[in-house]
Amino acid sequence: MNVLIVYAHPEPKSFNGALKDLAVAVLTDEGHQVKVSDLYAMNFKAAADRDDFLMLDNPDFFKYQLEQGHASKTNTFSKDIKEEQEKLLWADFVIFQFPLWWYSVPAILKGWFDRVFASGFVYGQRIGRYDKGGFQGRKAMVSMTTGSPREAFPPYGMDGDIHEKILYPINHGMLYFAGLEPVEPFIAWTPARDEDARIRYLEDYKKRLQNLSAIPSIPYHPTVHYDEHHQLKLEYR
Ligand SMILES: Cc1cc2nc3c(=O)[nH]c(=O)nc-3n(C[C@H](O)[C@H](O)[C@H](O)COP(=O)(O)OP(=O)(O)OC[C@H]3O[C@@H](n4cnc5c(N)ncnc54)[C@H](O)[C@@H]3O)c2cc1C
């Protein structure tokens, strides 16, 4: 498979850096082709603005999503966006490696989604969304670290249900929205606290990467399960 790792951590010697390096080594050993977008090393621009387009459809009133649609049609995204979109088109499997920051992805990675997951490229009226999104047939996986312990993230935990509250906006709202098939996340809880746990996480991650195609997908509903008011039909509740 062609695997793209989108990696967002400012310190190469961090545990996130170790997980990224491990993934590159294991996946390469397994015979996959691997590319890494190291967003901090690339100094990737996070803010979505006019500079993202070589020409504007409407310079008098800047509307980001409409300009994305226009740039998709006219192939006029800025060079950094185009390069990331080409990597996405190349990839069969995308791994997002990041620390949980403020219950979400670091801003540099959020900016990557804002700018690269463009209207007219990954979703849109002609392309569709969710199971009809532009990146159908490709998989994606979140590999994340936390500061809070695992016990803080069950349904009634202090930090909120990890799957339904923290990761839903990422797995469902961004990855699945774009047509990607999200698989179960890999989470290293509180790696800063415990050397033994870190070693176990590295071993577990290695095993998971050695069998990439066996990682279970998250069973999100297809769009036909929702009615015309965007509500899940009664029979699927
Ligand atoms: C702005 C901000 C917001 C945050 N918001 C949240 C939040 O909402 N929720 C939450 O839970 N947490 C939050 N945090 C905490 C954050 O998620 C954790 O600090 C982070 O996930 C820890 O991962 P790391 O890679 O940065 O760890 P590091 O501190 O870089 O690494 C941990 C340890 O692993 C060691 N290590 C590195 N490589 C290896 C290796 N190969 N083998 C063994 N050990 C190794 C390092 O030396 C280090 O001692 C936030 C932090 C910031 C800065």
The ligand as a Tripos MOL2 file, in Angstrom:
@<TRIPOS>MOLECULE
LIG
   53    58     1     0     0
SMALL
NO_CHARGES

@<TRIPOS>ATOM
      1 C1         -1.3010   23.2840   23.9050 C.3       1 LIG1
      2 C2         -1.5130   21.9640   24.5910 C.ar      1 LIG1
      3 C3         -2.7930   21.5010   24.7910 C.ar      1 LIG1
      4 C4         -2.9900   20.2350   25.3760 C.ar      1 LIG1
      5 N1         -4.2760   19.7870   25.5220 N.ar      1 LIG1
      6 C5         -4.4990   18.5350   26.0160 C.ar      1 LIG1
      7 C6         -5.8340   18.0120   26.0940 C.ar      1 LIG1
      8 O1         -6.8140   18.6350   25.7240 O.2       1 LIG1
      9 N2         -5.9880   16.7570   26.5990 N.ar      1 LIG1
     10 C7         -4.9260   16.0080   27.0250 C.ar      1 LIG1
     11 O2         -5.1340   14.8750   27.4550 O.2       1 LIG1
     12 N3         -3.6590   16.4920   26.9480 N.ar      1 LIG1
     13 C8         -3.4110   17.7190   26.4440 C.ar      1 LIG1
     14 N4         -2.1260   18.1990   26.3340 N.ar      1 LIG1
     15 C9         -0.9910   17.2880   26.7100 C.3       1 LIG1
     16 C10        -0.4470   16.5560   25.4850 C.3       1 LIG1
     17 O3         -1.4620   15.8280   24.8310 O.3       1 LIG1
     18 C11         0.6910   15.6170   25.8840 C.3       1 LIG1
     19 O4          1.7170   16.3970   26.4490 O.3       1 LIG1
     20 C12         1.2230   14.8520   24.7010 C.3       1 LIG1
     21 O5          0.2100   14.0500   24.1440 O.3       1 LIG1
     22 C13         2.3820   13.9470   25.0960 C.3       1 LIG1
     23 O6          2.9730   13.4210   23.9260 O.3       1 LIG1
     24 P1          4.4260   13.9490   23.4590 P.3       1 LIG1
     25 O7          4.8200   13.2290   22.2190 O.co2     1 LIG1
     26 O8          4.4350   15.4310   23.4080 O.co2     1 LIG1
     27 O9          5.2560   13.4180   24.6850 O.3       1 LIG1
     28 P2          6.7670   13.7880   25.1170 P.3       1 LIG1
     29 O10         6.6960   14.5450   26.3750 O.co2     1 LIG1
     30 O11         7.5410   14.3600   23.9790 O.co2     1 LIG1
     31 O12         7.3430   12.3330   25.3380 O.3       1 LIG1
     32 C14         7.1000   11.6290   26.5270 C.3       1 LIG1
     33 C15         8.3620   10.8910   26.8730 C.3       1 LIG1
     34 O13         8.6290    9.9070   25.8690 O.3       1 LIG1
     35 C16        10.0410    9.8390   25.7110 C.3       1 LIG1
     36 N5         10.3870    9.1680   24.4700 N.ar      1 LIG1
     37 C17        10.6290    9.7090   23.2450 C.ar      1 LIG1
     38 N6         10.9990    8.7540   22.3730 N.ar      1 LIG1
     39 C18        10.9490    7.5680   23.0380 C.ar      1 LIG1
     40 C19        11.2010    6.2270   22.6730 C.ar      1 LIG1
     41 N7         11.5710    5.8890   21.4160 N.pl3     1 LIG1
     42 N8         11.0730    5.2740   23.5960 N.ar      1 LIG1
     43 C20        10.6780    5.5700   24.8640 C.ar      1 LIG1
     44 N9         10.4410    6.8490   25.2760 N.ar      1 LIG1
     45 C21        10.5770    7.8170   24.3750 C.ar      1 LIG1
     46 C22        10.4560   11.2810   25.7820 C.3       1 LIG1
     47 O14        11.8180   11.4100   26.0190 O.3       1 LIG1
     48 C23         9.6020   11.7790   26.9320 C.3       1 LIG1
     49 O15        10.2320   11.5770   28.1640 O.3       1 LIG1
     50 C24        -1.8820   19.4470   25.7850 C.ar      1 LIG1
     51 C25        -0.5840   19.9360   25.6000 C.ar      1 LIG1
     52 C26        -0.3950   21.1700   25.0000 C.ar      1 LIG1
     53 C27         1.0210   21.6740   24.7770 C.3       1 LIG1
@<TRIPOS>BOND
     1     1     2 1
     2     2     3 ar
     3     2    52 ar
     4     3     4 ar
     5     4     5 ar
     6     4    50 ar
     7     5     6 ar
     8     6     7 ar
     9     6    13 1
    10     7     8 2
    11     7     9 ar
    12     9    10 ar
    13    10    11 2
    14    10    12 ar
    15    12    13 ar
    16    13    14 ar
    17    14    15 1
    18    14    50 ar
    19    15    16 1
    20    16    17 1
    21    16    18 1
    22    18    19 1
    23    18    20 1
    24    20    21 1
    25    20    22 1
    26    22    23 1
    27    23    24 1
    28    24    25 2
    29    24    26 1
    30    24    27 1
    31    27    28 1
    32    28    29 2
    33    28    30 1
    34    28    31 1
    35    31    32 1
    36    32    33 1
    37    33    34 1
    38    33    48 1
    39    34    35 1
    40    35    36 1
    41    35    46 1
    42    36    37 ar
    43    36    45 ar
    44    37    38 ar
    45    38    39 ar
    46    39    40 ar
    47    39    45 ar
    48    40    41 1
    49    40    42 ar
    50    42    43 ar
    51    43    44 ar
    52    44    45 ar
    53    46    47 1
    54    46    48 1
    55    48    49 1
    56    50    51 ar
    57    51    52 ar
    58    52    53 1
@<TRIPOS>SUBSTRUCTURE
     1 LIG1         1 GROUP 0 **** ****
